[in-house]
Amino acid sequence: MKIVQKRALVSVSDKKGITSFAAELAELGYELISTGGTKRALESAGIPVTGVSDITGFPEILEGRVKTLNPKIHGGLLAKLNDPSHRQQLEEHGIKPISIVCVNLYPFRETISKPDTAVEEAIENIDIGGPSMLRAAAKNHQDVTVVTDPEDYREVLRQLKEKGEVDGGTRRRLAAKVFRHTAAYDALIASYLTGLSGEEFPESLTVTFDLKEKLRYGENPHQQAAFYKNPLGGKESIAGADQLHGKALSYNNLNDANAALEIAREFSEPAAVAVKHMNPCGVGTGETIFEAYSKAYEADPVSIFGGIVAFNGEVDGETAAKLHEIFLEIIIAPSFSEEALEILQKKKNLRLLTVSAEEKGNPEKKLVSIKGGLLIQDEDTNSLKEAAVTIPTKRQPTVAEWKALKLGWKVVKHVKSNAIVIANAEKTVGIGAGQMNRIGAANIALLQAGEAAIGAAMASDAFFPMDDTVEAAAKAGITAIIQPGGSIRDEDSIKKADEYGIAMVFTGIRHFKH
């Protein structure tokens, strides 16, 4: 028969629901032990409580850094009550078992999330005693019920009232939750201190994410999936976006929405970006958001159907009316006017997301899982501002060509490799994505562009290994090309460009996207 010791240790930073939980424990006959602010909160509520110092016979010291790190506490947590030698040692040392531990930790995450948090303040919010008690109780979950999440108070109380104890399955579930909680807590601390020390790639990498929602399925209906959020991620991401309307987002929706938002952020002028399968199918700019969307739509009116559109400015009524004409999965913008919302919300399944078009904070590392491992790299934040631009051809680009080259370069960075983008000064007119060779990507983009290629610019995410792409571009009417350069056969491409009077720009920057 299991020995039930009616003693509970309660010490929480998050005091949500703690007084009612403690009061019900007291009514069930539990002796309550507590510290600091939690003890004061329980006393103020008229709940009988014993201070930890009264149990240990030792005062809190070092500004409260040492309170519960004592055998009178940890012996009560770690004793195996079905072991006669453990029970004998408890008796010899005057230690009473503790059967319930309710602890949550100093708000380290919340502290470092605040702007300009001093390092000293962050360090003081690294909890020591709390994780020690949680880990001890979770290790000994055969005898101890450990609770760190206020959402679990109700179930624990229900079982105590109905059964007189918490069942073993629940104790194990709560113990696993505790170890996830302390692991996430330590991961944040490790990440913070690693950042302070300037280590780019430490010998081990521990990351933590919070479950945002379970998804209906993954890329395909037979795959299970979920969406996890960076606990320190800002509102300037799809993970932090507000959904104003429409059904739940899917796995593919989230990937596409993220891709669309990243491209929209490349532009300072009003811009609209249409995305299908994580590749842009049309990008337009203009004096207004309406003009930008009109051009993005014109860029590929076929592929945009069922796609995702992102804007870097507010969607107004005129733009909303045009958006309403076709089937779209998601529309993303910093804001929607009241008129726009009234129009777009008529489609019950259309998702409307608001998220800032400005990138704030430091770029995040990109994590990609492969079987058996994880790849990590910096975000590709390079632009023409960082590029060592050279013009190896006889002809320099005109002002209009420069505008087209810049637009194409901003877009090709976000197209799956091998990537070719054909653009004029205001919109894309042809996109070749994800091909196994560069001429193949160019042929797709030029075919899509058709006559719009005449006088347009070509952007390539990587260098030309031979002059066939320049030849194809020239025959289609392209007058300017932007590419990284760096091939051992660059001279062939330069000569071919000069032969056709094409202005070619080398950036020295490659934008592979796999």
N, C-alpha and C positions, 0 to 999 in steps of 0.2 A: 504494500500500500504506500502510495506517495505521501511523504510528509509535507504538509503545507505550512509554511512559516508566514504569518500575516505581518510582514514588514515591507514597507515600500519606500524607496529613495526617490525623491522628486527634486530635480534641479534643472530648470529650463531657462533658456534665453528667450525663446518664442513662447509667450505666456497665453497664447490663444487656448481657451477652454480649460486651462489648468486648474482653476479654482473649483469648477464643477466636477472635474475628474477626481481631484484630491478629496473633495467633500464626499463623493460617493464611495471612494476607497475607505475613508474614515468610517462611514456608515456600515460598511461591510466588515469592520473590525480591524482594519489595517493600522498599524502604528506608522506614522509618517515621519520621515527624516528629510531634512532639507538644508539649504545653504542660502546665504546672501539675500538677493532680491526675491527669489522664489519663497523663501521662508517668510519674509516680510509680507508678501502678497497673500500667503495662506493665513498668516496671523491676522491681517487686516480683514480677511473674510470670516474670521472667527473659527478657523479650522485648527484643531490641536496639532501641533507639529513640534518635533524635537530637532534642535540644531545639531549638525554634524560634529561640531566641537564638543558637544555634550556626550556624544558617542565615543569619539576618539580620545577624549581627555587632553586634546592638544588644540591650541587656538589656530585660527586662520592666520597665515603669515605671508610676508613678502607681497603686500598689497593684494592678498587673495589669490596669489599664484599657487599656493599650496593650501588645500582645504581637505580634499577627499583622498589624497594619496597616503593611505594609512592602512595597516593590516586589519584594523577593526571594521573598515569598509570593504576592502578588497577580499579579505578572508570571508566575509559574509556573502560576497558575490560569487566567489570561485569554488566554494566548498561543494563537493559532491555528496549530497545528503544520503545517498544509498551506500556510501562507503563508511564503515564503522570507524576507521582510523581518522577520517576527516571530521566526523562528528565528535570524536574524542578530543581532537586538537581544538575544535571550536570551544568545547566545554572548558578545556584547560586554560585557554587564553581569554575566556569571557567574551567570546564573539557570537553574536546572534546572526543567523542566516537572513539574507534579504531576498525576497521572492519576486518583487516587482521593482524594476528600474525604469523611471521615466525621465529621460535626459535629452535635451537637444543643445546644440553647441553655440559658442560665441559667434556673432554674425560676421565671420571673416569675408564671405562673399559680398555682403552688403557694404562692408567697410571699404573694400578695394574698388567697388563699383562707383563710389563717390569720386567726383573729380578732385584732383589735387590732394588725395589722402596722403598724409605724412607716413613715411616708412615706420616710424615709431608707433603710430596708431595701428597700422596693419599688424605689426608684430604682437602688440598687446592683445589683439583679437584672435591670436592663435590659441585655441583651447587645448589644454593638456589633460586636466583631470576628467573632463567630459568624455573625450574619446577613450580614455583608459577605462572608465566605468562601463561605457557602452560595449567595448570589446570584451571586457571581462564577463559581463552579463550575457553577451551573445555567445561567447565560447561555452558558457555553462547553461545554455538554454534548456538543458534537460531539467533543470531545477528553477530557472529564473525566466520570468517574462520580461522582455526588454522592449520599451516603446520609445521611439524617437520622433514619430510623426503624429501630430494631434488628430489626424484623420483616423487613426487606429484606436483612439480612446473608447469610442462607442462599442466596438466589437469586443475589446478586452473586458469592459464592464458587463456586457451582455453575457459572456461566458462565465464570468465570476459569479453573477447572480443566478444563472441557470444551472451551472455545474459545480460551483464552488472552486473552480480552478480554470486555467486556460489550457486548452488541449495541446498535445504535443505538436501536431501539425501547424497550429497557429504560432506556437512558440518558435518553431524552426523557421517559418516564413518571416516572422518579425526579426529573428536573428540575422537572416540573410539580408533583410532590408537595412539593418544596422550596419553591416559590413559594407554594403553598397554606399551607404551614407558617409561613413568614415573614410572610405576610399575616395569618394568624390571630394570630400573636405580636404583630404591630404593632397589630392591632385591639384586643387586650386592653389594651395599653399606652395607646393613644389613649383608650379608654373610661375607664380608670382616671384618667388625667390630666384628661380632660374633666369627670369627676365631681368631682375636687378643685377645678377652676376654677369649678364651678357653672354651666357652660353647659348649658341645657336642650335646645336644638335647634341643634347646631353646623351650620356651612355644608355639611358633608358627613358622612354617617353610614356608618361601617364596622362591621359586626357579624360575629361568627364563631360557628359552631356545630359540634359534633362529631357525626359519624355514629354514631348509637346502633344502628340496624339498618335494613336494607332490608326493606320491607314487601311482602307478596304482591301487593298492588295498592292503588289509592287508593280514592276514594269508590265507584268502579265497577270491575269487572274489567278493562276496557280501558285504565285509567289506571295508569301506573307511579307508585310512591311510595316515600318513605323517611322515617325519623324521625331528626331531628337534635336534639341536646341542648345547652342552654346550658352552656358549659364551667365557668361559675361558679355554675350552678344548684345549689340544695341538695337534700337528700333529701326536702324537704317538697313535692314536686311529682310529678305522674305520671311525668315523665321520670326522677325519682330513686326511684320506687317499687320495691319488691322483689316479684317475682312468685313466689308459693309453689307455684302449681299451674296447670295448664291449658295450652291451646295458645297460640300466639303471638298477640299483639294486632294488630288490623287498624287501618287508617287511621281508620275510623269509630269503632272501639272507643276509640281514644286521645282523639278529640275528645269523645266522650260521657263517658268516665271523667274527663276534666279538668273538664267541666261539673258532673258529680255531686259531685266533691270540693270544688269552689268553693262549692257551695250548702251542703254539709254543714258547712263551716267557718263559716257564718253563725251557727251555734247553739252556745250554751254548755251547754244542757241536752241530754240524750240525744236524738239525731236520726237519722232515716233518710231517704234521698233516692233516689227511683227516677227514672231519666232515660231518655228515648227521643229519638233524633235531636236531641240537645243541649238539649232542653227537659225540665223536670221534669214528670213525670206524676203523681207523688204524693210529698208530704213530710209526715212525721209526727214528733211529739215525744212524750215520755213520761217516766215516772220511771225506766224502764229501756230498754235498747236493744231488747229484745223488744217492749215496748209501742210504742216508736217505729216499729219495722218493721211491726207489726200495723196501725197507723194509716196508714202510708204505703201499704201494700197495699190497705187498704179504700178509700183515696182514689181508686184507679183500678185495680181488679183485672184489667181487660182490657188496658190499655196496658202494664202492668208486664211482661207476658209477653215474654220475649226482650230485656228491658232490662238496665240496669246499676243496681246499688244501692250507695250509699256510706253509711258510718256514721262518726260522730265518736267512737265508743267501741268497745271490744272486742266481737267477735261471740262469744257463748257457745253452748253446746250447744243450748239451747232455741230460740234464734233460728235457728241453723243448720238445725235440723230443719224449721222452718217455711219457710226459704229453699229447702230441698231439695225442697219440694213442687211447685215450678214451674220452668220453664226460664228461666234467666238467663244472660246472657253473661259478666258480670263482677261480683264483689263486692269492694268496697274498704273497708278498715277499718285503724285503727292496729295492730290485732292480732287474732288468732283464738285461742281456747282450744284445747287439745289435742283436746277432745271435738268442737268445731266443725270442726276440720280433718279429723278422722276421718270425720265425716258428709259434709262437702262434697267431699272428695277422691274420693268414690265416683263423682262425675261427672267423667270424664276430661278433658272439654273446658272445663269451667267454670274461668275464670281467677280466681284469688284474689290480690289485691294488698294489700300492707301499705304504708301511708304515713301519716305523722303528720297528725292533723287540725288541728294548730296551725300557723298561718301564722307563719313565722320570717323574719327579715331584712327588707330593704326591698322594697316592691312592685316588680315588673318592669314595664318599658314593654311595652305591647301592640303587636305588629307585625302588620299585615295587608297582604298583597300584593294589588295590583290590576294590571291589564295596563299595563306601562310604568312602574310606580312602587310605592311603599311608603307606607302610612299608619302613623303612630306616635302613640300617645297614652298617658296615664297609665291605670293600672288604675282601675276604678270601685270605690273602697274606701269611699265615703260610706255612712253608716248614719244611723239616727235620732239618734244621739248628736251628729252634726254638723249636723243639720237645724234650721232656724229654724221650729219647729212652731207653727202657729196653728190655731185652731178657729173658723171663720167662721159656723158654724151656731148656732142657738139652743140646741140640746141638746149636751151634752158626752158623750163616750163613757163607758160604764160600765167597771169594772175588767175584766170578761170581754171586752168589746168591744175594749179596748186590747190584750189578749193576742192576740186574733184579728187585729187591725190590724197589730201588730208582726210576727206570723208571715207574714201576707200580704205585707207590705212587704219582708221579707227574701227571699221567694221571687220576687216579681215582678221584682226587679232582675236575675234570671237567666233570665227568660223572653223569647223573641224578640218584638220589637215588631211591631205594637201588642200589648200584653200586658194581660190582666186575670186576677187570681187571686181566687178565692173561698175563704175559710178560716174555720175556727172557731179556738178557742183551742189546739187540739192538732194540727190537720192541714189540708191543703188539701182542698177538696171539688169544686173546678172550676177549670180552667185554660184560657184562650183565648190562643193564641200565634200570632204572625206574621201577623196579619190586616192588610188594607189600610186598614181604618177601625176606630175604637175600639168603636163599637156592635157591629160584627161580632165582635170578640174577646169583648165582654161577653156577647153572645147565646150563643156557644159555651160559655163558662165557666158561665153560668147554666143552660143546658140540661144540661150534665154534672152540675152540682150538684143539680138537681132540688129535692126537698123539703129537702135539706140546706142550701139557701140561706136558709131561714127562720131568722132570728136570726143569720146569719153576717155576715162583713165582706167588703168588696170592696176590692182594692188595684189601682191603675192605675199603669203605669210613666210616664205623661205626663198632662198636663191634659185635661179634657173640653172639646172645642171647642163643645159645645152640651149642653143638658140631657137629651138622649135616653137617655144611659147611666144617669143617676140615675133617670129614669123607669122604665127596664127593671129596674134593681136593686130599686127600691121595690116594684114589682109582683111580684117574685120573693121578697120577704120579707127582703131585706138591710136591716140596721139601722144599719150604720156603713160609712163609706167613707174610704179614705186615698188621696190623690193629690197631685201637686206643686202644683196651682194655677198661676195665671199666664196663663190665657186671658183675652182681652178680653171673654169672655162668662161669666166666673166667676160673676157675680151671678145669672145664669139658673140655674146649677147649685145655687147656695146656696139660692135661693128654692124650687127644686124639692125639695131635701133638707128644708128647713124644712116644706114642705107635707106631707111624709110622715113627719115626725118623725125623720129620719135624722141621726145625728151625723157630721159630715164634718171630716176633718183635712187641712190643707194642710202639706206638708213643705218646699216651696220647692226641692226637689231632683228632677230628672228622671232616669230610669233607662232611657233608650233602649238597646236591644241589637240591633244589626243582624247 
